[in-house]
Amino acid sequence: MIKYYNINGQLVEKNQATVHVNDLGLIRGYGVFDYFLIESGQPLFIDDYVERFINSTNLMQLDLGLDQKSLKEKIFELIDANAVEDAGMRLVCTGGLSDDCYSPVEPSFMMMMYPVGGFSASKYIEGARLISVDYQRDFPEVKTTNYTMGIKVLKEVKKAGAVEVLYHDGSFVRESVRANIFIVTKDERIITPGNKILRGITRKQTTKVASKYFPLEEREVSVNELKEAKEVFITSSTKRIMPVVQIDDYQIGNGQPGAVTKKLGSLFRASVENYLQSTKVS
Ligand SMILES: *Cc1c(COP(=O)(O)O)cnc(C)c1O
C-alpha cells in the first residue's frame, strides 16, 4: 500500500499531500513533470528520467534546487518509505505559490507514487486504435503538465474505441498525447519523427534495440507515409511498445499487430530485464 508522498522535500501521508490553491501550476498551468515505473523496487532507466526532468525544469526557468544525484536519493527515499515492489512515480515541479498570481517565486515540487494495473492484453494482441487531430504542443521538448487537448477530446477518443489522440500538422506526424510513434515501412525500415516531439525514454530504448536489427531513421514522417506503413506502434513508459492497427478510418497494414512490432516488444522487455539485472545490489 502506498502511504507517503513527498511535498517540497517532506514525506507526508498522501491524504495530507496538498499545495496552495494559488499555486501557478493550478491557476496558470505552469509546470513540468515526469513519470516512470518501478519494478522489483527499482526505478527503470532512472538516470534518463532524472536527466529529462531536471532538463525540463531548467528549460522552463524553474529552479528545482536539486542536482541529479540528490534527486535520485529523494526518489529512492520515497520508494523505501512506501516499501512497494511495483509502482509508478510522478515528479511534478510547478511555478509555486505566487503573491501576484503570476510571477514565480519559489517552485513547488511534488513526488507521488501510484499502484500500477496490469496491462490490458487485448491491445497488444489485437492492436490499438488512434484518432488524429491537427495540433502542436507548446515547448515540445519539455514534459509540461499541459494535456488540455488530450483531455478535451477524451470523449471522442473513447467513442472511437481509441487509446490516444495522435498529433500532426496536416503534413507531418508528431506524437500522440502521451506516447511517441514509429512506423515500419514495407521494406522493413523503422522511422520515428525526430522534431517537435518529447524525447521519450521508451523511444530512446526502442531506437537502441531496434537499430541492432533494422535500418532506423529519425526524421519527419508524412501523414501519407503513416497511412502506407506496414506497421505502426506507439511507445511510452506505461504502454511500452503498443501496436496500432487503425488511425481514424485508415487500417494499418493487414489490420493485425505486425511481426516487427512483436519482435521489438520482446527486445524491449529483454532490455528491461537486463537493466534490472545490472542494478541488482548483491
Ligand atoms: C511522456 C510522453 C511521451 C512518452 O515518453 P516516455 O518517456 O517514453 O514515457 C511522449 N510524448 C509526450 C507528449 C509525453 O508527455
The ligand as an SDF file (V2000), in Angstrom:
LIG
                    3D

 15 15  0  0  0  0  0  0  0  0999 V2000
    5.5930   11.2020  -21.6040 C   0  0  0  0  0  0  0  0  0  0  0  0
    5.3690   11.4940  -23.0520 C   0  0  0  0  0  0  0  0  0  0  0  0
    5.8380   10.6400  -24.0680 C   0  0  0  0  0  0  0  0  0  0  0  0
    6.4710    9.2830  -23.7930 C   0  0  0  0  0  0  0  0  0  0  0  0
    7.6540    9.3610  -23.0700 O   0  0  0  0  0  0  0  0  0  0  0  0
    8.1910    8.1470  -22.1850 P   0  0  0  0  0  0  0  0  0  0  0  0
    9.4260    8.7030  -21.5700 O   0  0  0  0  0  0  0  0  0  0  0  0
    8.5080    7.0220  -23.1180 O   0  0  0  0  0  0  0  0  0  0  0  0
    7.1250    7.7720  -21.2200 O   0  0  0  0  0  0  0  0  0  0  0  0
    5.6880   11.0670  -25.3810 C   0  0  0  0  0  0  0  0  0  0  0  0
    5.0780   12.2310  -25.6810 N   0  0  0  0  0  0  0  0  0  0  0  0
    4.5910   13.0490  -24.7300 C   0  0  0  0  0  0  0  0  0  0  0  0
    3.9140   14.3070  -25.1200 C   0  0  0  0  0  0  0  0  0  0  0  0
    4.7150   12.7040  -23.3900 C   0  0  0  0  0  0  0  0  0  0  0  0
    4.2310   13.5100  -22.4420 O   0  0  0  0  0  0  0  0  0  0  0  0
  1  2  1  0
  2  3  1  0
  2 14  2  0
  3  4  1  0
  3 10  2  0
  4  5  1  0
  5  6  1  0
  6  7  2  0
  6  8  1  0
  6  9  1  0
 10 11  1  0
 11 12  2  0
 12 13  1  0
 12 14  1  0
 14 15  1  0
M  END
$$$$
